[in-house]
Amino acid sequence: MIFVNFKTYQQGTGEAAVKLAKICRQVAKETSVKIIPIVQVVDIFRVGQVVKIPIWAQHLDDVEFGANTGKFLPEAAKAAGAMGTLLNHSENKLPIEMIGEITKRCRSLKLKTLVCAESLREAKQIAQLRPDLIAYEPAELIGGDVSVASARPAVVRDFVAVLPTLPVIIGAGVHSQTDVKKGLKLGVKGFLVASDVVLSKNPQIELLDLAEGFKT
């Protein structure tokens, strides 16, 4: 599976988010690789009305109905069409206790959770919170030219070995089908990408290239 984080890039906001999600849907259909757009909360409903594939939120908060101005209510995201959320990205780090509470809230609502970890130590703590997936994404490699599968293969293997019951996703520097193939050989189940696809002059070609990496 490939998670595409639209972040707050102009190319992944508003109507551009719809256009990019359509590309995700098309590539998923052509390749049979599951591709999940992770969009801004304000774009969930807009995208979901047009593109009938799973849409995830970039972040949700540990709040319930009430006086929580400026927070992202999990129930609202689900009502808008979200099927899961990304948590603890390096651009939006959270205390471990808060990750636990949000994960628990999402579980009660049947919203999936993909929680990022920058180290194996952090991942071990997060694993105890029972997320659905965990992503190894070292901050220093995000947006770079070297994939985590090439730069940190031993750490990726450790993630897979230490967390055998938790699907491991990797992100940071993933650019090509070669990076995907390396990751799969290390035992990971999917990839978290952003700028390589969202900022590409041809996102469809980039996604197709990544999806080709799943072919044996």
RAJOPE-V65034 format. One record per pair of residues at least 4 apart in sequence whose ideal C-beta (glycine too) atoms are under 8 Angstrom apart, sorted by the first residue. I is the first residue (numbers start at 0). J is the second residue. Records with the same first field share a line. If there is no record, write none. Layout:
I=J  J
//
This chain:
0=32  33  34  35  168  188  189  190
1=32  33  34  35  189  190  192  206  209  210
2=34  35  37  55  85  113  134  168  170  189  190  191  192
3=19  23  34  35  36  37  192  193  196  197  206
4=37  57  85  88  170  191  192  193  197
5=11  12  16  19  36  37  38  39  42  57  193  197
6=11  57  90  193  194  197
7=11  12  39
8=12  193  194  197  198
9=15
10=15  19  197  198  202
11=15  16  19  38  39  197
12=16  39  42
13=17  42  45
14=18  45
15=19
16=20  36  38  39  42  45  46
17=21  42  45  46  49  50
18=22
19=23  36  196  197  202
20=24  36  38  46  49  50  52  54
21=25  49  50
22=26  202  203  206
23=27  34  35  36  50  52  206
24=28  34  50  51  52
25=29  203
26=30  32  34  203  206  207  210
27=31  32  33  34  52  210
29=207  210
30=207  210  211  213
32=210  213
33=53  189
34=52  206  210
35=52  53  54  55  83
36=46  50  52  54  55
37=55  56  57  85
38=42  43  46  54  55  56  57
39=43  56  57
40=56  57  58  59  71  75  76  79  81
41=45
42=46
43=47  54  56  76  79  80  81
44=48  79  80
45=49
46=50  54  80
47=51  54  79  80  81
48=80
50=54
53=82  83
54=80  81  82
55=81  82  83  84  85  111  113
56=71  76  81  83  84  85
57=84  85  88  91
58=71  84  85  86  88  91
59=71  72  73  76  84  86  101  104  105  110
60=67  70  71  72  73  101
61=97  100  101  104
62=67  70  71  72  73
63=67  72  74  104
64=72  74
67=72
71=75  76
72=76
73=77  84  101  104  105  108  110
74=78  108
75=79
76=81  84  110
77=81  108  109  110
81=110
82=110  111
83=105  110  111  112  113  131
84=101  105  110  111  112  113
85=113  114  115  191
86=93  98  101  102  112  113  114  115  130
87=91  92  93  98  114  115  116  125
88=92  115  136
89=115  117  136  138  141
93=97  98  101
94=98
95=99  121  124  125  128
96=100
97=101
98=102  114  125  128
99=103  128
100=104
101=105  112
102=106  112  114  128  129  130
103=107  128
104=108
105=110  111  112
106=110  112  129
111=131  132
112=130  131  132
113=130  131  132  133  134  168  191
114=125  128  130  132  133  134
115=133  134  135  136  170  191
116=121  122  125  133  134  135  136
117=121  135  136  137  138
118=122  137
119=123  135  154  157  158  161
120=124
121=125
122=126  133  135  158  161  162
123=127  161  162
124=128
125=130  133
126=130  133  162  165
130=165
131=166
132=165  166  167  168  188  189
133=158  162  165  166  167  168
134=167  168  169  170  191
135=147  151  154  155  158  167  168  169  170
136=140  141  147  169  170  171  191
137=141  147  150  151  171
138=171
139=143
140=145  146  147  150  151  171  172
141=170  171  172  193
142=171  172  193  194
143=171  172
144=172  174
145=149  150  172
146=150  169  171  172  173  174  178  181  182
147=151  154  155  169  170  171  172  173  182
148=152  155  169  173  178  181  182  185  187
149=172  178  181
150=172
151=155
152=156  181  185
153=157
154=158
155=159  167  169  182  185  186  187
156=160  185  186
157=161
158=162  167  169  187
159=163  167  185  186  187
160=186
162=167
166=188  189
167=186  187  188
168=187  188  189  190  191
169=173  182  187  190  191
170=190  191  192  193
172=178
173=178  179  182  190  191  192  195  209
174=178  195
175=179  208  209  212
176=180  208  209  210  211  212
177=181  212
178=182  190  209  212
179=183  190  209  210  211  212  213
180=184  212
181=185
182=187  190  212
183=187  212  213
190=209
192=196  209
193=197
194=198
195=199  205  209
196=202  205  206  209
197=202
199=204  205
201=205
202=206
203=207
204=208
205=209
206=210
207=211
208=212
//
